[in-house]
Amino acid sequence: MINRVLLRIKIIQILYSYYKSEGKSLPLAEKELFHSIEKTYDLYFHLLQLSIEITRFAADKIETKRNRLRPSDEDLNPNTRFVDNKFIAQLSKNLQFNDYITAHKLSWVNDSEIIKVLFEEVISSDFYAEYLNAPEADYTADKDIWRKIFKKIILQSEDLEDSIEDQNIYWTDDIEMVVSFIIKTIKRFDTANGIDQALLPMFKDQDDAEFATKLMRNVLTKGADLREMIDKNTKNWEIDRIAFMDIVIMEVALAELLDFPTIPVNVTLNEYIEIAKNYSTEKSGTFINGVLDNIVGQLKKDNKLIKVVMFSDNKK
């Protein structure tokens, strides 16, 4: 689940904090990195849990209306398609999901207000009305409604974003990526798998965990050499005019270029330029592109940039 795009972002964030703090060590930085990754995996389960809590809230409202002193016909005979959603029923009984939620003590009990807010947004949507009033309901439709809820409501909710940030500082900026993983998960659900439906693992494979460890270590152990390369190619810039985040991004990019021969140069450059656009200044993408392009040219000229040509798919 935690792909290399997210790993690069996490590493940059940890390194930025590392350089700005005193008394930190390489082992502590690595520990902080993997703690941050684990918290992102927590968020994956916590947002899956949110779908169950919204459904439970909807069911409670139906039951409350049924128990009114003078219930209407609609109160007594409500449309229960949403609360009877087969995808949610399957997820709520999923063994891996429940084991993780219990072990990590994840709960929305202290954030019940956001459940209400999101439910109101769901029932106000056009696609919710279409779902309730469709001639027939099936498992595909039950999955599709939740893909739409995550994409069009949960992902777009500023209230949820504020709630998530208040719950855990490690979850800041993670919602968009995690929601994309959840949508992928929903697509993979199959009724035939029942309670044993596999959820996404923390890492796709051990290579990604090793990638994170090696990249972090190489930046911290070779930082002086990496900064020297950057300094030589920014000599027309005063160092205090360069955003510190840009320097960190370039250090990590150079470490990847030099120490991961199977990752194509253009993949590495494009990844870090995009990170710069999203996490640094407005002009950082263009600036970092120019600096790294110059360094890559010099490394190739000096035969110091060795890349292995792979005919299989390269990891990004």
C-alpha positions in Angstrom: 0.0 0.0 0.0 2.7 2.5 1.0 4.1 3.1 -2.4 7.4 4.8 -3.3 5.7 8.1 -4.0 4.6 8.3 -0.4 7.9 6.9 0.9 9.8 9.7 -0.8 7.5 12.3 0.7 7.8 10.8 4.2 11.6 10.7 3.9 11.7 14.3 2.9 9.4 15.3 5.8 11.5 13.4 8.3 14.7 14.8 7.0 13.4 18.3 7.1 12.5 17.8 10.8 15.8 16.1 11.4 17.9 19.0 10.1 15.8 21.5 12.0 16.2 19.7 15.3 19.2 19.1 17.6 20.3 15.9 19.2 18.8 13.5 16.6 20.6 10.5 15.3 20.3 8.2 12.3 18.6 5.4 14.3 16.1 7.9 15.7 15.4 9.3 12.2 14.8 5.8 10.8 12.6 5.0 13.8 10.6 8.2 13.2 10.3 7.3 9.5 8.8 3.9 10.0 6.6 5.2 12.8 5.2 7.7 10.4 4.6 5.0 7.8 2.8 2.9 10.4 0.5 5.8 11.2 -0.4 6.2 7.6 -1.4 2.5 7.5 -3.5 3.2 10.6 -5.3 6.0 8.7 -6.1 3.5 5.9 -8.0 1.3 8.5 -9.4 4.3 10.3 -11.0 5.7 7.1 -12.3 2.2 6.2 -13.8 2.2 9.7 -15.4 5.6 8.9 -17.6 4.0 6.2 -19.0 1.5 8.8 -19.6 4.3 11.3 -21.5 6.4 8.8 -23.6 3.4 7.9 -24.3 2.7 11.6 -25.3 6.3 12.1 -27.8 6.0 9.2 -29.2 2.8 10.8 -29.6 4.5 14.2 -31.5 7.4 12.6 -33.9 4.9 10.9 -34.5 3.1 14.2 -35.0 6.5 16.0 -37.7 7.4 13.5 -39.4 4.0 13.9 -39.6 4.5 17.6 -41.3 8.0 17.4 -44.5 8.4 19.4 -46.4 8.8 16.2 -44.3 7.4 13.3 -45.3 8.2 9.8 -45.7 5.5 7.1 -42.3 6.5 5.8 -40.8 6.2 9.3 -42.2 2.6 9.6 -41.3 1.6 6.1 -38.0 3.4 5.3 -35.7 2.7 2.3 -33.0 0.6 3.9 -30.8 0.1 0.8 -28.0 2.3 2.2 -27.8 0.6 5.6 -28.1 -2.9 4.0 -25.1 -2.2 1.8 -23.5 -5.6 1.1 -20.0 -4.1 0.8 -20.2 -2.5 4.2 -21.7 -5.8 5.7 -18.7 -7.7 4.3 -16.2 -5.1 5.5 -17.6 -5.0 9.0 -17.0 -8.8 9.4 -13.6 -8.8 7.7 -11.1 -10.7 9.9 -8.0 -8.6 9.0 -9.9 -5.4 9.4 -11.3 -6.2 12.8 -8.0 -7.7 14.1 -6.2 -4.5 13.1 -8.9 -2.1 14.5 -8.8 -4.0 17.8 -5.0 -4.2 18.1 -4.5 -0.6 17.3 -7.5 0.7 19.3 -8.8 2.8 16.4 -12.2 4.4 17.0 -14.4 7.4 16.0 -16.1 7.5 19.4 -14.5 10.9 20.3 -15.2 12.3 16.9 -18.9 11.5 16.4 -19.8 15.0 15.2 -17.9 14.5 12.0 -19.9 11.3 11.3 -23.1 13.3 11.4 -21.6 16.0 9.1 -20.5 13.5 6.5 -23.8 11.6 6.6 -25.7 14.8 6.0 -23.4 15.5 3.0 -24.0 12.0 1.7 -27.8 12.1 1.8 -27.7 15.5 0.1 -25.8 14.2 -2.9 -27.4 13.4 -6.2 -25.7 10.0 -6.5 -27.1 9.0 -3.1 -30.7 9.7 -4.3 -29.9 7.7 -7.6 -28.6 4.8 -5.5 -31.7 4.7 -3.3 -34.2 5.0 -6.1 -32.5 2.6 -8.6 -34.8 -0.2 -9.8 -32.4 -2.9 -8.6 -29.5 -3.0 -6.1 -26.6 -5.4 -6.5 -23.1 -5.8 -5.0 -21.5 -3.7 -7.8 -23.8 -0.8 -7.0 -23.1 -1.2 -3.3 -19.4 -0.9 -3.9 -19.8 2.0 -6.4 -21.7 4.2 -4.0 -18.9 4.0 -1.5 -16.2 4.7 -4.1 -18.2 7.9 -4.9 -18.6 8.8 -1.2 -14.9 8.5 -0.6 -14.0 10.4 -3.8 -16.6 13.1 -3.8 -17.4 13.7 -0.1 -14.8 12.2 2.2 -11.8 13.4 0.1 -13.3 16.8 -0.4 -14.4 17.4 3.3 -12.5 20.2 5.0 -14.3 19.3 8.3 -12.9 15.8 8.0 -9.4 17.1 7.2 -9.5 19.2 10.3 -10.7 16.3 12.4 -8.0 14.0 11.0 -5.2 16.5 11.7 -6.5 17.0 15.3 -6.6 13.2 15.9 -3.0 12.6 14.8 -0.2 14.9 13.6 1.2 12.1 11.4 -2.0 12.1 9.3 -1.6 15.6 7.9 -1.4 15.6 4.1 -2.1 11.8 4.0 -5.8 11.8 3.2 -5.6 12.1 -0.6 -3.2 9.2 -0.9 -4.9 7.0 1.6 -8.4 7.6 0.0 -6.9 6.4 -3.4 -5.8 3.2 -1.6 -9.3 2.7 -0.2 -10.9 3.2 -3.6 -8.5 0.6 -4.9 -9.4 -1.7 -2.0 -13.2 -1.3 -2.6 -12.7 -2.2 -6.3 -10.9 -5.5 -5.2 -13.6 -6.6 -2.9 -15.4 -9.8 -4.0 -18.3 -11.5 -2.3 -16.7 -14.9 -2.9 -13.9 -13.9 -0.4 -16.3 -13.3 2.4 -14.6 -12.4 5.8 -11.2 -13.4 4.4 -11.1 -10.7 1.7 -7.5 -9.4 1.7 -6.9 -5.8 2.5 -3.8 -3.9 1.2 -0.6 -4.8 3.0 1.6 -2.0 4.5 4.2 -2.5 1.9 3.7 -4.1 -1.5 6.9 -6.1 -1.0 10.1 -6.1 1.1 11.9 -4.1 -1.7 9.9 -1.0 -0.8 10.8 -1.2 2.9 14.5 -1.6 2.0 14.2 1.3 -0.5 13.0 3.6 2.3 15.7 2.4 4.8 18.6 2.7 2.2 17.5 6.1 0.8 17.2 7.6 4.3 20.6 6.3 5.4 22.3 7.3 2.2 21.1 10.9 2.5 22.2 11.2 6.2 25.6 9.5 5.7 26.5 11.3 2.4 24.8 14.6 3.2 28.1 16.6 3.0 28.9 15.3 -0.5 25.3 15.8 -1.7 25.3 19.4 -0.4 28.6 20.1 -2.1 27.1 19.0 -5.4 24.2 21.3 -4.9 26.4 24.2 -3.8 28.4 24.0 -7.0 25.3 24.2 -9.1 23.7 27.0 -7.2 26.7 29.3 -7.0 24.8 32.2 -8.5 22.3 31.9 -5.7 22.8 33.1 -2.1 22.1 30.1 0.1 19.6 32.0 2.3 17.6 32.7 -0.8 17.1 29.0 -1.5 14.1 27.5 0.3 15.5 25.0 2.8 12.9 22.4 1.7 14.3 22.7 -1.9 17.8 21.7 -0.5 16.3 18.7 1.3 14.4 17.6 -1.8 17.5 17.9 -4.0 19.6 15.9 -1.5 17.1 13.0 -1.5 16.8 13.1 -5.2 20.6 13.0 -5.7 20.9 10.1 -3.3 18.3 8.2 -5.3 19.9 9.0 -8.6 23.3 7.8 -7.3 22.4 4.7 -5.3 19.4 3.1 -7.1 20.7 2.2 -10.6 17.5 0.4 -11.6 15.3 3.5 -11.2 15.4 5.5 -14.5 16.7 9.0 -14.2 13.5 10.6 -15.6 11.4 8.8 -13.1 13.5 10.1 -10.2 13.6 13.6 -11.5 9.8 13.8 -12.3 8.9 12.4 -8.8 11.0 15.0 -6.9 9.9 17.9 -9.2 6.3 17.0 -8.4 7.0 16.9 -4.7 8.6 20.3 -4.9 5.5 21.7 -6.6 3.3 20.4 -3.8 5.5 20.9 -0.7 7.7 23.9 -1.4 7.4 27.2 -3.1 5.6 28.1 -6.3 8.9 28.3 -8.3 10.6 25.3 -6.6 9.7 22.8 -9.3 11.4 24.8 -12.1 14.4 25.7 -9.9 15.0 22.1 -8.7 14.5 20.8 -12.3 17.2 23.1 -13.5 19.7 22.3 -10.8 19.2 18.6 -10.9 19.4 18.6 -14.7 22.8 20.3 -14.6 24.1 17.8 -12.0 22.8 14.8 -14.0 24.6 16.1 -17.1 27.9 16.5 -15.2 27.5 13.0 -13.6 26.9 11.4 -17.0 29.9 13.3 -18.5 32.1 12.0 -15.7 30.7 8.5 -15.9 29.5 8.7 -12.3 25.8 8.0 -13.0 25.4 4.3 -13.7 21.9 3.1 -14.6 21.0 -0.6 -15.2 18.7 -1.1 -18.2 15.8 -3.2 -17.1 13.4 -4.9 -19.5 10.9 -5.7 -16.7 8.8 -3.0 -15.1 10.9 -0.6 -13.0 9.5 0.3 -9.6 8.6 3.9 -9.2 
